[in-house]
Amino acid sequence: MYRFQLSMFLKRTCYLFCALYIVFIPVQFNFFPYQQTISDGLFGNLIQLLADIFSVELKNVSISSDSASTYILLFILLVISLLFSVITEFSNRLKEKTESVHNILRTIFIYYLSLQLFKYGFDKVFKYQFYLPEPNILYTPVGNLSKDFLYWTSMGTSYWYSVFAGLIEIIPACLLLFKKTRVIGLLISTMVLINVIAINIGFDISVKAHSTFLFILTLLLLQPQFKQLYNLFILQQTGHITTASYIQIHFNNPSIAPTLKTLLISLLLLESLYPYATARNFNDDTANRPYLHGAYQINEIVPISTDSLPPLALKRFFVHRSGYLIFQNKKDQMQDLKLSIDSVKKEFTVTDYHKNTVNLRYSYTSNDSLLNLQFFNGKNEYLLKTKALNWRKLPALQNNFHWSIDTY
């Protein structure tokens, strides 16, 4: 006799949706950089079609963090999951295999969640995520910064808190990998991800979809222990919390299974640590910056091809580590240009957003940190006489610590 079970239907749908998310929502993998290409190729046209049908404006069909394209793809994956669950509901053969498939997927989910926590954790420990603020950000008035930049800047000024925040993610990532500590790892992950989601929403940081997915994945993995955890924490009944069943593979040689697990854990760590090992950079605060990187105070503007000063009241410019020249006027408005520096020819090559390129001559003396830069406003040529600012001495970057308010 046919009997519909809503809980099993929803469980099947959730498991399939999470599996499809892992396969098709692109995240950055060092050893598998093709996920973006595969997802865009498979779903790009469908995403564009649905966007046209529902009048959704797409800046780019390519799937990226919290973009409209991503949300449309999530809708597509949810529909696929629901349709497959409906088909499974009318197939006894598929129903019989559901639990074994769920066991396999739980194993995949555990390692995926652990990998994501490792990657985000090490990004913080080695100061790649909350990096030291760039000089142009440090010289921007606080009120002119968006909330996400303000949060990123504040976090980037503290090395030790960044390390602490990273360890809080690395610890549950380790605990997830072992059966005896898996439940406590999932509980810690739950609390960590709630905090991450609150930060992403509160400061409008654009990884809301992915952090929410990781939270849902954690709850799905904890679901078999919900009743036991309720008895323990709410009813305060003592008892043994059992770990949910996962895929069991039996080998004639008992050493094969632990060897495979060790290999898999090693691959997770290799994927997580690869960028820092290859760059030999385990503290981005101390990493070498590009030539002439920094902030420059404009002390004088000398007209060259005209007798008048430019209408732009410039006060600083910045050489950004990512290859940008950023001008700041006296109203604290910023204008950025793509930059490359030829230290042999003593030229800045700058490119605007319309692909217009110009070469600017410069001269720099390191003993007094003076930099003179050619500058054009329209057809008029000027010389900017500037001096490098010691931006690392700004109060925000000082590692001060006070036990008592009397010592401030």
ROFIVEX-338669 format. One record per residue: x, y, z of N, C-alpha, C in turn. Coordinates in steps of 0.02 Angstrom, whole numbers, always signed. Each point is the difference from the previous one (the first is absolute). Last residue first. Layout:
  n_east  n_north    n_up  ca_east  ca_north   ca_up  c_east  c_north    c_up
       X        Y       Z        X         Y       Z       X        Y       Z
...
END
This chain:
  n_east  n_north    n_up  ca_east  ca_north   ca_up  c_east  c_north    c_up
   +2295    +2721   +1442      -14       +23     -68     +32      +68     -11
      -3     -131    +209      +61        +2     -41     -13      +21     -71
    -171      -31    +169      +44       +54     +24     +62       +7     -43
    -167     -173     -21      -17       +60     -38     +45      +58     +21
     +80     -260     +11      -37       +50     +38     -14      +61     -43
    +113     -188     -87      -39       -34     +50     -46      +49     +35
    +104      +16    -254       -5       +32     +65     -43      -44     +46
    +148      +17    -255      -41       -42     +44      +0      +32     +70
     +71      +43    -287       -2       +22     +70     -45      -46     +40
    +105      +15    -244      -19       -58     +41      +3      +19     +74
     -49     +150    -236      +45       -10     +57     -25      -57     +44
    -104     +100    -202      +44       -56     -12     +48      -13     +58
    -161     +183     -10      -39       -62     -11     +44      -61      -6
     +91     +229     +19      -24       -31     +63     -36      -67     -10
    +192      +76    -175      -66       +24     +18     -27      -36     +62
    +209      -40    -125       +2       +31     +66     -68      +29     +21
     +48     -100    -216       +1       -53     +50      +5      +28     +71
      +9     +140    -197      -68       -22     +17      -2      -55     +52
    +162     +196     -88      +13       -62     +38     -67      -26     +26
     +45     +149    -230      -24        +3     +69     +15      -67     +34
    +119     +138    -221      -32       -60     +27     -19       +9     +73
     +10     +202    -182      +43       -34     +49     -37      -60     +28
      -4     +179    -237      -31       -36     +56     +52      -29     +46
     -69     +165    -228      +56       -10     +46     -28      -29     +64
     -85      +16    -269      -20        -8     +70     +62      -14     +42
     -51     +126    -247      +46       -42     +38     -24       -2     +73
    -126      +44    -257      +20       +25     +65     +51      -49     +30
    -144      +72    -249      +46       -43     +36     +22      +35     +65
    -223       +4    -187      +48       +37     +40     +42      -48     +42
    -192      -50    -143      +62        +4     -39     +56      +36     +40
    -185     -112    +142      -14       +18     -69     +65       -2     -39
     +78      -19    +206      -70       +16      +8     -24      +29     -67
    +226     -154    +103      -37       +36     -53     -71      +12     +23
    +267      -56    +108      -73        -6      +7     -33      +41     -55
    +253     -112    +114      -33       +36     -55     -75      -11      +5
    +167      -20    +213      -39       -37     -50     -31      +47     -50
    +194      -39    +219      -29       +48     -47     -33      -38     -57
     +86      -52    +267      -22       -28     -64     -31      +57     -41
    +163      -56    +238      -34       +49     -42     -15      -32     -68
    +121      -81    +212      -68       -24     -17     -40      +51     -41
    +239       -1     +80      -47       +48     +29     -73      -16     -17
    +176     -147     -69      +28       +26     +63     -46      +51     +33
     -43     -106    -218      -18       -39     +59     +25      +30     +65
     -81     +103    -242      +61        -5     +39     -18      -32     +67
    -112      +26    -267       -7       -17     +71     +69       -4     +32
    -162      +79    -236      +67        -4     +30      -9      -11     +75
    -155      -26    -251       +8       +12     +71     +74       +0     +19
    -199      +10    -224      +68        -5     +25      +2      +14     +75
    -201     -107    -157      +18       +57     +41     +71      -10     +26
    -185      -93    -205      +61       -11     +37     +20      +64     +37
    -250     -109     -88      +49       +53      -5     +61      -18     +42
    -257     -101    -112      +63       -11     +34     +47      +59     -11
    -278      -91     -10      +47       +50     -22     +63       -6     +42
    -211     -128     +21      +58       -31     -34     +48      +52     -29
    -194      +36    +145      -18        +1     -72     +57      -27     -42
     +16      +27    +237      -52       -51     -12     -26       +1     -72
    +256      +81     +50      -65       +14     +31     -51      -54     -19
    +281       +2     +30      -56       -15     -46     -65      +14     +36
    +293      +46     +12      -66        +0     +33     -54       -8     -53
    +281      -24     +53      -49       -10     -54     -68       -7     +33
    +249     +114     +75      -63       -29     +21     -42       -9     -63
    +281      +20     +18      -66       +19     -25     -56      -38     +37
    +261      -10     -20      -26       +50     +47     -67      +27     -25
    +146     -178     -94      -16       +60     -37     -25      +57     +45
     +54     -202    +106      +57       +14     -43     -11      +65     -39
    -167      -96    +141      +51       +32     +41     +63      +16     -41
    -268      -30     -47      +62       -20     -32     +56      +37     +36
    -269      -69     +64      +59       +43      +8     +60      -31     -34
    -293       +3      -6      +61       -42      -2     +59      +48      +0
    -289      +13     +53      +69       +24      +0     +50      -57     -10
    -280     +100     -13      +43       -59      -2     +72      +23     -11
    -176     +158    +126      +22       -16     -68     +43      -62      +5
    -192     +160    +160      +52       -51      -9     +12      -14     -74
    -101     +196    +188       -4       -23     -70     +57      -48     -11
    -148     +131    +221      +53       -42     -28     -13      -15     -73
     -63     +198    +206      -25       -43     -53     +59      -36     -33
      +2     +173    +180       +9       -71     +16     -35      -47     -49
     +34     +242     -11      -66       -19     +25      -2      -74     +19
    +193      +99     -96       -9       +31     +66     -70      -10     +27
    +103     -186    -168       -3       +73      +0     -16      +27     +69
    +126     -230    -106      -48       +25     +50      +1      +76      -3
     +78     -231    -164       +6       +70     +18     -54      +18     +51
    +135     -236     -90      -62       +28     +27     +13      +72     +22
     +98     -226    -151      +19       +68     +21     -64      +35     +19
     +65     -278     -14      -43       +58     -13     +34      +63     +24
     +56     -253     +26      +13       +31     -65     -48      +55     -18
     +16     -133    +208      -31       -39     -54      +9      +33     -67
     +75     +100    +207      +37       -62     -11     -28      -42     -57
     -16     +273     +10      -33       -58     +30     +39      -63     -18
     +52     +271     +23      +18       -56     -42     -24      -63     +35
     -84     +271     +17      +19       -63     +31     +19      -49     -54
     -33     +290     +56      -13       -57     -42     +31      -62     +31
     -95     +269     +75      +40       -61      +7     -10      -45     -60
     -95     +222      +9      +42        +4     +60     +43      -62     +11
    -146     +163    -203      +25       -65     +23     +41       +9     +64
    -183     +133    -153      +38       +15     +61     +23      -66     +30
     -73      +86    -258       -4       -55     +48     +45      +16     +60
      -9     +140    -194      -59        +9     +42      -8      -55     +53
    +246      +82     -93      -58       -41     -21     -59      +12     +46
    +180     +198     -48       -4       -63     +37     -60      -40     -22
    +134     +180    -162      -51        -7     +51      +4      -68     +34
    +135      +77    -189      +15       +45     +57     -48      -10     +58
     +94     -187    -190      -50       +52      +9     +21      +43     +59
    +114     -201     -64      -20       +23     -66     -52      +56      +3
     +95      -83    +205      +54        -9     -49     -19      +32     -66
     -67      +24    +285      -22        -1     -70     +60       -5     -47
     -20      -94    +257      +36       +48     -41     -26       -4     -72
     -69      -65    +269      -17       -15     -70     +30      +55     -43
     +48     -108    +266       -2       +55     -49     -19      -27     -68
      -4     -138    +197      +22       +63     +31      -5      +59     -47
    -112     -257     +40      +17       +48     -54     +15      +67     +32
     +22     -260    +100      -29       +66     +11     +23      +47     -55
     -24     -279     +11      +42       +58     -16     -39      +64      +9
     +10     -291     +60      -40       +62      -3     +48      +59      -9
     +38     -273     -78       -7       +44     +58     -44      +59     -13
    +177     -176    -148      -64        -8     +35      -4      +48     +59
    +187      -40    -160      -33       +66     +11     -69       -7     +32
     +82     -227     -86      +43       +59      -3     -43      +63      +3
    -112     -217    +108      +29       +20     -65     +43      +63      +7
     -22     -160    +215      -46       +39     -41     +35      +21     -65
     +35     -216    +186      +28       +55     -39     -54      +34     -41
     -64     -122    +232      +19       -17     -68     +27      +61     -37
     -97      -21    +230      +72       +12     -10     +24      -17     -70
    -229      -28     +69      +18       +67     +25     +73      +17     -15
     -99     -216     -43       -4       +48     -55     +17      +71     +23
     +72     -247     +79      -26       +59     +34      -1      +56     -51
     +79     -209     -62      -44       -23     +54     -20      +57     +46
    +118      -68    -251      -26       +58     +36     -50      -24     +52
    +116     -109    -196      +43        +4     +59     -18      +61     +42
    -106      -93    -205      +21       +70      +6     +51      +10     +56
     -92     -215     -35      +32       +19     -63     +25      +72      +2
    -119      -83    +187      +63       -36      -7     +36      +21     -64
    -215      +85     +45      +49       +30     +45     +68      -34      -7
    -188      -81    -128      +18       +69     -19     +54      +30     +43
     -80     -228     +51      +39        +8     -62     +18      +73     -16
    -141     -106    +183      +64       +33     +14     +41      +17     -62
    -218     -114      -6       -8       +59     +43     +64      +40      +7
      -5     -208    -121      -42       +49     -34      -5      +65     +39
    +110     -179    +102      +39       +25     -56     -38      +53     -39
    -109     -113    +176      +50       +47     +26     +42      +30     -57
    -156     -166     -57      -35       +59     +26     +49      +53     +24
     +86     -208     -66      -21       +39     -58     -38      +63     +22
     +63     -154    +165      +60       +33     -26     -18      +43     -61
    -166     -136     +92      +14       +56     +44     +60      +39     -24
     -49     -196    -116      -52       +50     -11     +10      +62     +43
    +143     -187     +30      +12       +31     -64     -50      +56     -13
     -30     -130    +190      +59       +42      +9     +15      +37     -65
    -169     -160      -8      -22       +58     +39     +58      +49     +10
     +47     -205    -104      -41       +42     -44     -23      +63     +36
    +114     -160    +127      +46       +30     -49     -37      +47     -47
    -121     -131    +158      +35       +57     +30     +48      +35     -47
    -111     -192     -89      -47       +53     +18     +34      +59     +34
    +127     -198     -52      -17       +39     -58     -45      +59     +18
     +84     -180    +147      +39       +62      -2     -20      +46     -57
     -88     -228     +45      -27       +51     +45     +37      +66      -1
     -46     -190    -194      +58       +25     +38     -24      +57     +45
    -163      -94    -129      +34       -60     +27     +60      +20     +42
    -206     +170     -21      +57       -24     -39     +29      -62     +33
    -239     +167      -2      +39       -53     +31     +54      -25     -47
    -162     +231     +50      +33       -39     -52     +45      -52     +34
    -219     +178     +58      +48       -49     +27     +28      -42     -58
    -135     +253     +47      +18       -54     -45     +53      -45     +31
    -142     +122    +176      +29       +25     -62     +18      -61     -42
    -166      +70    +231      +35       -49     -42     +24      +33     -64
     -26     +140    +230      -41       -28     -53     +42      -48     -43
     +54      +39    +260      +13       +32     -64     -40      -35     -54
     -64      +21    +270      +30       -42     -52      +9      +41     -64
     -20      +49    +275      -17       +27     -65     +36      -41     -53
     -86      -58    +262      +55        -3     -48     -24      +26     -67
     -93      +79    +250       -4       -55     -47     +58       +5     -49
    -155     +143    +208      +65       -27     -19      -9      -59     -47
    -161     +218     +35       +3       -72     +12     +68      -26     -24
    -113     +229      -5      +56       -16     +45      +0      -73     +21
    -144     +137    -156      -28       -41     +55     +51      -19     +51
     +76     +135    -178      -63       +30     +21     -30      -39     +59
    +209      -69    -101       +6       +72     +16     -64      +31     +26
     +15     -240     -59      +58       +19     +40      -2      +72     +23
    -169      -90    -144       -3       -33     +65     +57      +23     +46
      +2      +76    -222      -55       +30     +37      -6      -30     +69
    +154      -94    -147      +24       +65     +24     -54      +37     +39
     -57     -204    -102      +48       -13     +54     +26      +66     +29
    -141      +11    -188      -37       -24     +58     +46      -11     +60
     +97      +66    -210      -42       +52     +29     -35      -23     +65
    +160     -114    -163      +11        +6     +73     -46      +51     +33
      +1      -46    -240      -11       -65     +34      +9       +3     +76
     +42     +202    -134      -71       -20      +6     -10      -69     +33
    +208     +127     -67      -18        -8     +71     -69      -31      +9
     +84      +54    -215      +43       -52     +27     -14      -13     +74
    -116     +173    -109      -19       -64     -32     +42      -57     +28
     +52     +219     +65      -62       -23     +32     -22      -67     -28
    +186     +103    -101      +16       -20     +68     -61      -27     +37
     -29      +93    -214      +35       -64      -5     +18      -27     +70
     -92     +216     -16      -51       -50     -14     +31      -70      -4
    +149     +179     +22      -40        -7     +62     -54      -54      -9
    +127      +61    -186      +42       -39     +46     -36      -11     +66
    -107     +138    -160       +2       -70     -21     +41      -42     +48
      -2     +230     +33      -65       -29     +19      -3      -73     -20
    +188     +123     -66       +2       -11     +73     -66      -30     +24
     +12      +59    -228      +45       -56     +16      +3      -14     +74
    -130     +185     -79      -27       -63     -25     +44      -59     +21
     +72     +223     +51      -58       -20     +39     -26      -69     -21
    +194     +157     -53       +4       -73      -2     -58      -29     +40
     +71     +249     -36      -31       -38     -54     +21      -73      -3
     -49     +200    +197      +57       -32     -33     -27      -54     -47
    -102     +173    +168      -15        -5     -71     +59      -26     -40
     -32      +24    +246      +47       +44     -35      -7       -4     -76
    -145     -128    +144       +7       +64     +36     +45      +50     -36
     -28     -224     -85      -62       +39      -6     +10      +69     +31
    +179     -149     +17      -13       +12     -71     -63      +41     -11
     +54      -69    +221      +48       +50     -25     -15      +17     -72
    -125     -173     +94      -19       +63     +31     +46      +57     -23
     +52     -219     -67      -60       +24     -35     -21      +67     +28
    +177     -108    +108      +20       +22     -67     -59      +28     -38
     -41      -96    +212      +36       +63      +7     +20      +27     -69
     -95     -211      +6      -51       +49     +19     +32      +69      +6
    +144     -179     -36      -35       +20     -61     -57      +48     +14
    +124      -95    +181      +45       +40     -41     -38      +28     -61
    -112     -153    +139       +8       +65     +33     +44      +47     -41
     -27     -221     -79      -65       +35      +1      +7      +69     +30
    +186     -145      +7      -11       +28     -67     -65      +39      -4
     +46     -120    +196      +43       +60      -4     -10      +34     -68
    -111     -202     +28      -29       +50     +45     +41      +65      -2
     +80     -187    -120      -59       +29     -32     -33      +53     +44
    +182     -119     +89      +23       +41     -57     -58      +33     -35
     -45     -155    +168      +23       +62     +30     +26      +47     -54
     -64     -211     -74      -59       +37     +25     +22      +65     +31
    +169     -151     -76      -37       +31     -54     -59      +42     +25
    +179     -144    +108       -4       +72     +14     -45      +36     -50
     +42     -239      -9      -11       +13     +71      -9      +74     +16
     +53      -77    -226      -67       -20     +22     -14      +19     +73
    +163     +138    -166       +5       -60     +41     -67      -14     +33
     +47     +193    -139      +31       -54     -38      +3      -66     +39
     -79     +221     +81      -47       -32     -46     +27      -64     -31
    +134     +147    +139      -45       -44     +38     -48      -38     -45
    +145     +167     -93      +37       -60     +21     -46      -50     +35
     -90     +207     -59      +18       -35     -62     +37      -64     +15
     -53     +150    +176      -55       -45     -19     +14      -37     -65
    +173     +150     +66      -12       -51     +51     -60      -44     -17
     +56     +192    -135      +43       -59     -12     -14      -55     +50
    -109     +210     +22      -27       -37     -57     +41      -63     -15
     +65     +148    +171      -69       -18     +18     -33      -38     -57
    +213      +96     -33       +4       -61     +40     -69      -25     +20
     +18     +208    -112      +16       -56     -44      +2      -66     +37
     -31     +201    +120      -60       -15     -40     +12      -59     -47
    +186      +78    +124      -50       -31     +44     -63      -20     -39
    +165     +124    -113      +24       -67     +14     -51      -38     +42
     -44     +225     -37       -8       -37     -62     +22      -72      +8
     +38     +148    +176      -71       -19      -3     -14      -38     -65
    +218      +82     +32      -15       -54     +47     -74      -19      -1
     +84     +182    -137      +28       -64     -20     -25      -56     +46
    -111     +243     -68      +19       -42     +57     +25      -68     -24
     -84     +174    -147      +49       +35     +42     +25      -44     +58
    -174      -65    -160      +67        -4     -27     +53      +34     +42
    -235      +10     +52      +27       -67     +11     +72       -6     -23
    -112     +202     -44       +9        -9     +72     +30      -68     +16
     -58      +45    -224      +56       +42     +21     +15      -11     +74
    -189     -104     -94      +61       -32     -25     +62      +39     +24
    -212      +92     +49      +11       -62     +38     +66      -32     -20
     -67     +187    -122      +16       +20     +69     +14      -61     +43
     -73      -31    -221      +69       +24      +2     +21      +18     +71
    -224      -59     -31      +42       -59     -10     +74      +19      +0
    -165     +172     +18       +5       -42     +61     +45      -60     -10
     +54     +221    -140      -59       -43      +6     +10      -47     +60
    +120     +244     -14       +8       -71     -13     -67      -36      +5
     +41     +235     +49       -3       -12     -72      +7      -73     -18
     +17      +88    +226      -68        +8     -24      -8      -12     -74
    +216       -1    +107      -40       -58     +19     -71       +4     -29
    +207     +117    -128      -40       +12     +61     -48      -58     +13
    +232      -40    -128      -70       +16     -16     -38      +14     +65
    +230      -78     -18       -6       +73      -6     -69      +21     -24
     +56     -231     +26      +19       +31     +64      -8      +76      -2
     -33     -127    -198      -55       -11     +48     +15      +35     +66
    +166       +4    -166      -57       +41     -21     -60       -9     +45
    +198     -135     +38       +7       +71     +19     -60      +43     -21
     -44     -261     +47      +40       +38     -48      +3      +74     +21
     -37     -209    +176      -33       +50     -43     +49      +36     -45
     +35     -255     +82      +16       +67     +24     -32      +52     -46
    -125     -232      +0      +68       +24     -13      +9      +70     +29
    -165     -211     +17       +0       +66     +32     +70      +29      -5
     -15     -197    -114      -69       +24      -4      -4      +70     +29
    +206     -112      +6      -18        +9     -71     -70      +28      -6
    +146      -69    +201      -17       +70     -17     -11      +11     -74
     +41     -208    +134      +56       +27     -38     -14      +69     -28
    -165     -113    +130      +61       -10     +38     +60      +32     -36
    -212       -2    -109       +3       +48     +56     +66       -6     +38
     -44     -149    -175       +0       +67     -30      +6      +53     +55
     -29     -225     +62      +69       +16     -17      +6      +68     -33
    -219      -74     +50      +40        +7     +61     +72      +18     -14
    -150      -47    -177      -15       +65     +30     +41      +11     +63
     +26     -209    -105      +20       +53     -46     -13      +69     +30
     -71     -193    +122      +73        +4      -4     +21      +60     -43
    -227      -50      +9      +22       +30     +63     +76       +6      +2
     -96     -108    -185      -18       +71      -1     +23      +35     +64
     +31     -234     -16      +43       +35     -47     -15      +75      +1
    -140     -142    +125      +65        +5     +31     +48      +40     -45
    -210      -50     -86       -6       +49     +53     +67      +11     +34
      -9     -171    -160       -9       +66     -32      -3      +55     +52
      +6     -223     +74      +65       +20     -26      -4      +68     -35
    -202      -92     +82      +47       +10     +56     +67      +26     -26
    -164      -65    -157      -16       +64     +32     +48      +16     +57
     +15     -210    -110      +22       +54     -44     -11      +68     +33
     -84     -186    +112      +73        -2      +1     +29      +56     -43
    -231      -30      -3      +22       +28     +65     +75       +0      +5
     -99     -102    -189       -1       +73      -2     +22      +31     +65
     -22     -235     -10      +56       +22     -43      +4      +76      -1
    -182      -92    +111      +61       -15     +37     +62      +23     -39
    -211      +13    -104       +8       +52     +51     +64      -11     +41
     -61     -165    -155      +23       +60     -35     +12      +57     +49
     -95     -195     +84      +71       -12     -17     +29      +59     -38
    -229       +7     +52      +40        +6     +60     +74      -12     -14
    -160      -22    -180       +5       +68     +26     +48       +5     +59
     -80     -193    -140      +70       +21      -1     +10      +68     +33
    -217      -99     -24      +41       -48     +37     +73      +21      +5
    -154     +123    -133      -12       +11     +72     +45      -46     +42
      -5      -25    -236      +38       +59     +21      -7      +13     +74
    -128     -174     -87      +71       -17      -8     +45      +58     +22
    -236      +25     -10      +22       -38     +59     +74      -16      -4
    -139     +204    -110      +43       -55     -20     +26      -35     +63
    -133     +205     -11      -40       -50     -34     +42      -58     -25
     +95     +187    +116      -58       -17     +40     -42      -56     -31
    +186     +104    -112      +20       -52     +48     -59      -24     +41
     -32     +182    -146      +10       -62     -38     +17      -58     +47
     -16     +213     +95      -66       -23     -21      +6      -65     -38
    +197     +107     +60      -33       -28     +60     -69      -26     -17
    +121     +114    -166      +29       -67     +12     -32      -33     +60
     -64     +221     -48      -24       -46     -52     +27      -70     +10
     +78     +171    +144      -71       -15     +12     -27      -50     -51
    +219      +81     -30       -3       -42     +60     -72      -20     +15
     +39     +153    -175      +25       -66     -18      -6      -48     +59
     -51     +223     +42      -52       -30     -42     +21      -71     -21
    +158     +128    +115      -55       -19     +45     -56      -34     -39
    +181      +90    -120      +21       -60     +37     -55      -24     +48
     -35     +204    -116       +0       -57     -47     +18      -64     +36
     +13     +198    +124      -70       -16     -15      -4      -60     -47
    +211      +87     +42      -25       -33     +61     -73      -21     -10
     +97     +130    -168      +25       -68      -2     -23      -39     +61
     -51     +227      -6      -40       -35     -51     +23      -73      -5
    +122     +140    +141      -66       -14     +28     -46      -35     -50
    +215      +69     -72       +6       -52     +51     -68      -18     +28
     +14     +181    -151      +12       -64     -34      +3      -58     +49
      -9     +221     +81      -66       -23     -23      +6      -67     -36
    +191      +44    +176      -25       +34     -59     -70      -26     -17
    +163      -66    +183      -60       +40     +14     -26      +39     -60
    +229     -106     -50      -28        +4     +67     -58      +48      +6
     +38     -104    -240      +47       +26     +50     -37      +13     +65
     -24     -101    -274      -22       -10     +69     +54      +25     +48
     -66      +86    -259      +47       -42     +37     -18       +0     +74
    -110     +141    -156      -29       -67      +4     +45      -46     +41
     -24     +269     +32      +43       -50     -31     -33      -68      +8
    -112     +194     +62      +61       +35     -19     +47      -47     -37
    -275      -11     +18      +63       -34     +13     +58      +45     -22
    -279      +18     +69      +57       +31     -32     +64      -35     +20
    -262      -89     -22      +55        +9     +48     +60      +29     -38
    -237      -78     -69      +23       +70      -2     +51      +15     +54
    -105     -216     -65      -20       +31     +62     +25      +72      +7
     +48     -128    -198      -70       -16     +16     -24      +39     +61
    +229      +13     -63      -43       +36     -47     -74      -11     +16
    +157     -119    +125       +7       +71     +16     -44      +42     -45
     +18     -230     -43      -42       +13     +58      +3      +74     +21
    +141      -67    -177      -70        -8     -20     -47      +16     +59
    +234       -3     +39      -20       +59     -39     -73       -4     -20
     +89     -187    +109       -1       +57     +46     -23      +63     -36
     +39     -190    -129      -62        -7     +39      -8      +57     +49
    +199      -13    -126      -57       +17     -43     -66       -4     +38
    +200      -65    +118       +0       +71     -21     -60      +20     -41
     +71     -223    +100      -60       +36     +22      -4      +72     -25
    +180     -164     -55      -61       -40      +6     -62      +43     +11
    +219     +101     -12      -16       -33     -63     -66      -38      +3
     +85     +104    +196      -20       +51     -49     -21      -32     -66
     +89     -143    +164      -66       +26     +20     -26      +52     -48
    +219      -88     -34      -51       -52      -9     -70      +27     +15
    +187     +141     +38      -10       -11     -71     -56      -51     -12
     +67      +40    +224      -33       +58     -29     -16      -11     -73
    +128     -164    +110      -70        -1     +22     -39      +59     -29
    +242      -63     -19      -45        -4     -58     -73       +4     +20
    +226      -12    +124      -23       +67     -17     -53       +2     -55
    +128     -161    +183      -55       -12     -47     -31      +67     -19
    +183      -17    +153      +15       -57     -42     -58      -20     -46
     -12     +187    +155      +65        +7     -31     +14      -56     -51
    -242     +113     +70      +42       -58     +15     +66       +7     -38
    -230     +158     +69      +68        +0     -25     +38      -62     +25
    -267       +8     -58      +43       +28     +52     +72       -9     -24
    -266      -20    -117      +73        +4      -2     +29      +30     +64
    -219     -156     -50      +12       +69     +22     +75      +10      +7
     -84     -216     -67      -10       +51     -51      +8      +72     +24
     +30     -212    +135      +26       -14     -68      -1      +62     -43
     -89       +7    +221      +71       -14      +4     +30       -9     -69
    -234      +24     +15      +35       +63     +18     +75      -11      -1
    -138     -187     -26       +4       +39     -61     +36      +66     +12
     -41     -137    +187      +48       -33     -45      +9      +40     -65
    -163      +72    +153      +67       +12     +26     +54      -31     -44
    -226      -44     -53      +16       +71     -12     +71      +16     +24
     -85     -214     +44      +16        +8     -71     +19      +72     -15
     -71      -50    +220      +63       -35     -15     +21      +11     -73
    -210      +84     +69      +56       +37     +30     +67      -31     -16
    -198     -112     -68       +9       +63     -38     +60      +39     +26
     -66     -195    +115      +29       -17     -65     +15      +63     -40
    -114      +29    +202      +68       -20     +13     +36      -17     -65
    -230      +50      -6      +40       +60     +12     +73      -17     +11
    -149     -180     -21       +1       +38     -63     +44      +62      +7
     -43     -128    +191      +48       -34     -43      +6      +36     -67
    -160      +80    +153      +67        +9     +28     +53      -32     -45
    -232      -27     -53      +25       +67     -15     +72       +9     +25
    -133     -221     -79      +32       +25     +61     +33      +67     -17
    -201     -181    -107      +43       +58      -9     +27      +23     +68
     -88     -244    -102       -7       +46     +56     +51      +57      -8
    -123     -237    -131      +40       +61      -5     -15      +45     +59
     -13     -276      -9      -42       +60      +0     +45      +63      +0
END
